[in-house]
Amino acid sequence: MVRAYNFSAGPATLPEAVLRHAQEEMLDWRGVGASIVEISHRSAEFVGVAAQAEADLRRLLSVPDDYAVLFPAGGATTQQALLALNFAAPGQTVDYVVTGHWGKLAVKQAAPCARVNLAADGGPGYRDIPPRAGWSLSADAAYVHITANETIHGVEFQDTPDVGPAPLFADFSSSIASAPLDISKYALIYAGAQKNLGPVGISVVIVRRELFERAGQPRAPIFNYAEHAAHDSMLNTPPTWNWYLLGLTVKWMLDEGGVEEFARRSAAKAALVYGAIDASGGFYRNDVVPRVRSRMNVPFFLADERLTADFVAESTAAGLLGLKGHKALGGLRASLYNAMPVAGARALVDFMGDFQRRHG
Ligand SMILES: Cc1ncc(COP(=O)(O)O)c(C=O)c1O
């Protein structure tokens, strides 16, 4: 069996050690006689798995005690739809800073139940983050929303912006756990799991508990974060398999050295790939302002775009998967999440050099 290097943007590569661990426990979870995904979510065994995943995630991300950690089913988009519903009063303004595709979609999800103020928009090209001084924040916003890392446009906040007294909400779907983060600067962060945390089908929401005091808007209990918190994210049957794999992935990150280590690896991988692009004499091109280039997702283009299909076909044949760019942007994209080893980035860079020699 040969595992390729998988640069897919998500669902994305998982640590081999996690997959092997899950494989070993698949038929009989620790002597129970059934797999963890075949037993009740209320069983002592699964409740233990869930609690351990939360404890490990809290440790990995240094989550302060006054924050709840939720594990809702569904992806980041579902959370985007729930933010205004839970934390904005009907008709209240919410501020959105849009720095790419996913920020734009977050606005669409909030729009039906809040008055969205586009405080800043880096479009149409989304190659830079609009300077903070130019943001038009509202005086009475329920929250300010940013996308910490834009998975398609490859634009990443390098620091937490100061938005004054308004609670800061951030979509960390594609960069969570890739560097140390002071969570106390945010009122809420959320992430779909399928990039850095595990498999698709579960999300993580980390929210300052005092936000639960907000009435929000009329909503069913299943759309109410406070209810989820009160029931340890088991208001209904949770995605137990995903939660279990997330727990294994988080444990793996702790064992590997935690977020400090992944920040080092991420910097090394990004330096390799951007270095190769910038040294290619224009054969490859990344359009993002270097200051805000994403460490996680590197979109790039060939000067001769007719070669893109060849690049995808040849790289796939060489055991480098998932390099085709998102349809919204075209071109190519290398995602360098925590489970991608530095050796994978090196293999990509070697391939890029080889491809240039043959086609340049
Ligand atoms: C930054 C970001 N936000 C939101 C989403 C949407 O996530 P989901 O498909 O889990 O709803 C994605 C998906 O790739 C993303 O990268």
The ligand as an SDF file (V2000), in Angstrom:
LIG
                    3D

 16 16  0  0  0  0  0  0  0  0999 V2000
  -13.0800   28.9640    5.5730 C   0  0  0  0  0  0  0  0  0  0  0  0
  -14.2670   28.1160    5.2790 C   0  0  0  0  0  0  0  0  0  0  0  0
  -15.4520   28.4450    5.8040 N   0  0  0  0  0  0  0  0  0  0  0  0
  -16.5470   27.7070    5.5710 C   0  0  0  0  0  0  0  0  0  0  0  0
  -16.4990   26.5830    4.7710 C   0  0  0  0  0  0  0  0  0  0  0  0
  -17.7420   25.7770    4.5430 C   0  0  0  0  0  0  0  0  0  0  0  0
  -17.6300   24.6090    5.2650 O   0  0  0  0  0  0  0  0  0  0  0  0
  -18.6840   23.4220    5.1670 P   0  0  0  0  0  0  0  0  0  0  0  0
  -18.5850   22.8650    3.7930 O   0  0  0  0  0  0  0  0  0  0  0  0
  -18.2090   22.4840    6.2280 O   0  0  0  0  0  0  0  0  0  0  0  0
  -20.0250   23.9680    5.4560 O   0  0  0  0  0  0  0  0  0  0  0  0
  -15.2840   26.1950    4.2010 C   0  0  0  0  0  0  0  0  0  0  0  0
  -15.2040   24.9880    3.3540 C   0  0  0  0  0  0  0  0  0  0  0  0
  -14.2090   24.6640    2.7720 O   0  0  0  0  0  0  0  0  0  0  0  0
  -14.1440   26.9860    4.4640 C   0  0  0  0  0  0  0  0  0  0  0  0
  -12.9680   26.6520    3.9400 O   0  0  0  0  0  0  0  0  0  0  0  0
  1  2  1  0
  2  3  1  0
  2 15  2  0
  3  4  2  0
  4  5  1  0
  5  6  1  0
  5 12  2  0
  6  7  1  0
  7  8  1  0
  8  9  2  0
  8 10  1  0
  8 11  1  0
 12 13  1  0
 12 15  1  0
 13 14  2  0
 15 16  1  0
M  END
$$$$
